[in-house]
Amino acid sequence: MPNSSFPILVVDDDPQIADILSRAAQTSFPEASFIQVQSFEAAKTYINDLEGRGPKIVLLDIDLQDKVDGLDFLALLRAHPKGRLLPVVMLSASKTLKLVEQAYAFGASSFTVKPFSYPEWKTYLINLRNYWFETVTLLDVRYRNDS
């Protein structure tokens, strides 16, 4: 059986997402815990300051409503010595071919359309759990802050 703790970094500017995910996960993905950051700068700081066990995957909103977007954070993550090992699941309200191509070109592990309703989030988390928790083998990435 996989490790029962499954931390997920959520990079999304919507302050309600972590609450929605936590509530939906109670029955759909009980092993999951969510760490939310709401901007590029907060996500960058989180990764750079992280010590110990990090997240297993990253859910990354492509549109952060910021000067920089999710693709910019994805590029930063892929250049990070430990962050480059993390699977990144892109979230977007749109699945235009251009966005999908950009996400994969920047190193996304998958591209998904962001659910809008609570039942859709529950289904999304069931699918996320089935694949990322039950099916694939992930690294247990450990971080060390050398500053």
C-alpha positions as semicolon CSV with decimal commas, in nm:
position;residue;x (nm);y (nm);z (nm)
1;M;0,000;0,000;0,000
2;P;0,132;0,349;-0,081
3;N;0,237;0,592;0,191
4;S;-0,082;0,727;0,349
5;S;0,030;1,090;0,340
6;F;0,016;1,264;0,003
7;P;0,098;1,637;0,017
8;I;-0,008;1,835;-0,290
9;L;0,114;2,186;-0,366
10;V;-0,169;2,393;-0,515
11;V;-0,064;2,709;-0,698
12;D;-0,386;2,897;-0,768
13;D;-0,491;3,256;-0,711
14;D;-0,844;3,153;-0,604
15;P;-0,840;3,157;-0,221
16;Q;-1,130;2,909;-0,204
17;I;-0,959;2,629;-0,398
18;A;-0,775;2,476;-0,100
19;D;-1,098;2,462;0,101
20;I;-1,291;2,307;-0,188
21;L;-1,014;2,053;-0,243
22;S;-0,991;1,965;0,126
23;R;-1,367;1,911;0,154
24;A;-1,389;1,711;-0,169
25;A;-1,086;1,502;-0,074
26;Q;-1,242;1,381;0,252
27;T;-1,416;1,105;0,058
28;S;-1,244;1,121;-0,282
29;F;-0,875;1,133;-0,181
30;P;-0,846;1,112;0,201
31;E;-0,467;1,065;0,189
32;A;-0,420;1,407;0,029
33;S;-0,327;1,725;0,210
34;F;-0,313;2,058;0,030
35;I;-0,063;2,340;0,061
36;Q;-0,191;2,643;-0,128
37;V;0,005;2,941;-0,250
38;Q;-0,174;3,210;-0,447
39;S;0,093;3,382;-0,657
40;F;0,411;3,322;-0,853
41;E;0,620;3,492;-0,584
42;A;0,462;3,287;-0,304
43;A;0,516;2,965;-0,500
44;K;0,877;3,059;-0,574
45;T;0,941;3,137;-0,206
46;Y;0,774;2,811;-0,098
47;I;0,996;2,598;-0,325
48;N;1,316;2,789;-0,246
49;D;1,259;2,778;0,132
50;L;1,130;2,421;0,149
51;E;1,312;2,184;0,383
52;G;1,240;1,819;0,444
53;R;0,972;1,625;0,263
54;G;0,810;1,819;-0,017
55;P;0,489;1,777;-0,212
56;K;0,429;1,466;-0,420
57;I;0,270;1,660;-0,706
58;V;0,186;2,018;-0,799
59;L;-0,154;2,137;-0,919
60;L;-0,073;2,455;-1,109
61;D;-0,326;2,704;-1,242
62;I;-0,203;2,829;-1,578
63;D;-0,368;3,170;-1,527
64;L;-0,252;3,320;-1,198
65;Q;-0,395;3,670;-1,265
66;D;-0,048;3,806;-1,189
67;K;0,235;3,973;-1,380
68;V;0,360;3,622;-1,442
69;D;0,154;3,310;-1,501
70;G;0,164;2,942;-1,424
71;L;0,392;2,872;-1,718
72;D;0,651;3,104;-1,566
73;F;0,638;2,909;-1,240
74;L;0,656;2,582;-1,433
75;A;0,975;2,704;-1,605
76;L;1,121;2,803;-1,267
77;L;1,027;2,466;-1,119
78;R;1,183;2,275;-1,408
79;A;1,510;2,467;-1,354
80;H;1,511;2,391;-0,978
81;P;1,736;2,094;-0,880
82;K;1,462;1,924;-0,677
83;G;1,153;2,090;-0,825
84;R;1,232;1,947;-1,165
85;L;1,155;1,601;-1,022
86;L;0,797;1,691;-0,930
87;P;0,505;1,599;-1,153
88;V;0,310;1,912;-1,244
89;V;-0,058;1,888;-1,334
90;M;-0,171;2,203;-1,511
91;L;-0,518;2,341;-1,439
92;S;-0,691;2,563;-1,692
93;A;-1,040;2,689;-1,764
94;S;-0,958;2,641;-2,133
95;K;-0,804;2,359;-2,330
96;T;-0,705;2,548;-2,642
97;L;-0,439;2,370;-2,841
98;K;-0,196;2,660;-2,795
99;L;-0,220;2,642;-2,414
100;V;-0,186;2,265;-2,412
101;E;0,121;2,282;-2,638
102;Q;0,279;2,555;-2,425
103;A;0,223;2,362;-2,103
104;Y;0,386;2,046;-2,236
105;A;0,669;2,245;-2,397
106;F;0,743;2,401;-2,057
107;G;0,753;2,057;-1,892
108;A;0,403;1,987;-1,761
109;S;0,333;1,625;-1,671
110;S;-0,033;1,660;-1,765
111;F;-0,288;1,921;-1,866
112;T;-0,639;1,917;-1,720
113;V;-0,947;2,133;-1,742
114;K;-1,026;2,290;-1,407
115;P;-1,349;2,161;-1,253
116;F;-1,609;2,424;-1,167
117;S;-1,857;2,249;-0,938
118;Y;-1,807;2,061;-0,613
119;P;-1,919;1,726;-0,767
120;E;-1,674;1,782;-1,055
121;W;-1,393;1,842;-0,804
122;K;-1,482;1,516;-0,626
123;T;-1,462;1,324;-0,954
124;Y;-1,139;1,504;-1,044
125;L;-0,983;1,400;-0,712
126;I;-1,094;1,038;-0,755
127;N;-0,918;1,034;-1,091
128;L;-0,614;1,215;-0,950
129;R;-0,592;0,960;-0,668
130;N;-0,633;0,662;-0,900
131;Y;-0,346;0,775;-1,118
132;W;-0,097;0,965;-0,899
133;F;-0,151;0,775;-0,571
134;E;-0,250;0,421;-0,677
135;T;-0,090;0,369;-1,018
136;V;0,241;0,550;-1,066
137;T;0,554;0,537;-0,856
138;L;0,664;0,880;-0,738
139;L;0,985;0,996;-0,579
140;D;0,989;1,102;-0,216
141;V;1,169;1,430;-0,283
142;R;1,356;1,574;0,015
143;Y;1,457;1,939;0,020
144;R;1,738;2,114;0,197
145;N;1,777;2,489;0,225
146;D;2,146;2,571;0,190
147;S;2,117;2,944;0,262
